[in-house]
């Protein structure tokens, strides 16, 4: 599975779910379960590498603004959700987290920003297909600390300065 196929599966299942993250995860499992086990593992590798790439202080800060706070777990689930938003939103958000202010049409912190179940979709599909737990993917683990310079998430002035567009749209 190449990168284009990965994003096509993400996009088609998201569109079919009409923005509901839980429905998206269910549809993703169903779609992946139609593939062969090796393709499911390829999908999982693509997902995991993007998940790890999104482990940055700046993206965590953007999640903090969007979600009005983001614990370690909340940031993990946010990164899964961000992948689920598709290539344009994911790449834009990783490259310039403040651009999420323009890239996200609607954002409801009650339902958006939490894609925990998306992170398990490939594992569930693999188990359905094989009856076994997915093997190690061979993808480098995320670093111990997020990439970049740490931010003081509790300091609203720092967040407003670092993410002016997000702050104006979601917190001002």
N, C-alpha and C positions, 0 to 999 in steps of 0.2 A: 504494500500500500504506500503510495507516495503522498506528499503533503497536500496536493490538490484533492485527492480522494478523501483524506482525513477531513479537510474543511468542508467538503461537499456533504459528508455524513453529518457533521455537526450542524451545518446550515439547514439541511432538509428536516432533520428531527426537531430543531428549534422552531422552524417555521410551522411545522405540523402541530407543535405544542402551543402555539400562539402565545409565547412568552411565559408560560407556566414552567418554572424550573423543575418541579417534581414530575410533571408530565413529560418534559423534555428528557429527563433521565430514563423514564420508563420506555419511551419511544426509542431512545438510543440503545438500550439493552435489547429491545426487540429487533432493531436493525442490525446490530452487531451479531446477534444470534443467527442471522441469516448467512453470515460469512463462515469461512473455514477458520479453525482455531489459530492458525498462523497469522491470518489477516487481523484477527481480533488482537493478537499480541502486538502486531505492527501498529494498530490504532493506539493501543495502550502506551507504546513507546513514544509515539507522537504526542499524546496527551501529557505524559510524564515529563518529557523534555520541555514542553511549553510551561507546564506547571512550575518546574524548577527555574526556568528563565524569568518567570514573573516574580521571583522571590527577591524583591528590591525594597529598600526603605521608602523610596519615592512612591511606589505603587501602594505600599502599605499606608502611607500618609493619605493618598487619594481615597483608599478604601475607608480610612478613618473619617474623612470628611463626608463621604457618601453615606456611610452607615451610622454616623454620629457615634463613632467609637468602633474599634475592631481588635478583639483579643487575638491571640495566636491562632486559635481554631477558626475564628471568624475570618481572619485573613486567608487561611488555607481554603476555606469554602468560597471566599470571594474570588480567589485565583481560579478555582474550578468553574465558577459562574462566568468569569471573564472569558475563559476559553470557549464556553458555551455560547457566547455572544457572537462568535464568528471571527474570521481572520482580520477584517478591517478594524473592528473594535479592539480585539486583543492586541494586534500589532501597534495600533495607535496608542493604546493605553500603556503598553510596556515602553514604547519609545518616548512618549510624553504623557505622563499620567494626568496632567491638568487638561489634556485634550478630551478626556472623557466627558467633560462638560458639554462638548459639541457632539461627540460620538454617540452618546446615549440619548435616544429620543425621549423616552420616559424612564423614570427610575422611581420605584416605590420601595423604600427601605424595609417595608413590612414583608415583601415577597421577593424583591430583587436583591442581588448581591450574595445569595447563598446557594451555591451549586454543589453542596456536599455530595448529593447522590450522583451527580455527573462523574465525580471522581471514582466511583465504584462501578460504573456501568460496564466497562470492559472486563473487569473481574467477574461480575455477575454473568455476562454473556459467555465468557470462557468456561465458567463452571457449568452453565446450562449445556454447553456443547460437549464437554469432555467428562463432566462429573468430578473433575479435579481442580485444585487451586492453581491459579496461574503461576508459572515459574518466575524466577527473577528475570526482570526485563533487560538487565545489562545496561541500564541507563545510569549515568553518574548521579549520585545522591545530591540533593540540594546542599549548599554550603551550610555551615553551622549558623552563620549570621547572614542576614539579607545583604545583597550587594548595595554599595553606595554608602553615603554618609547618614548616620542615624538622625532621626528627627525627634523633637520633643512633641509628641502627640498631644500632650496636655496643654500646650501653649497655643491658644487660638490665634494669636498674632503671627506666630511662626507658620501655622497652617494656612492662614489667609494670605500671607506673603508668598509662600511657596506654591500654592494652588489657587491663584486669584479667580480664575474662571469657575472652578468647582465651588469655591467658597461663595462667590456671588450668586451662583445658581441654586445651591443647595443649603447654604447656612445663613446667608445675609438676610 
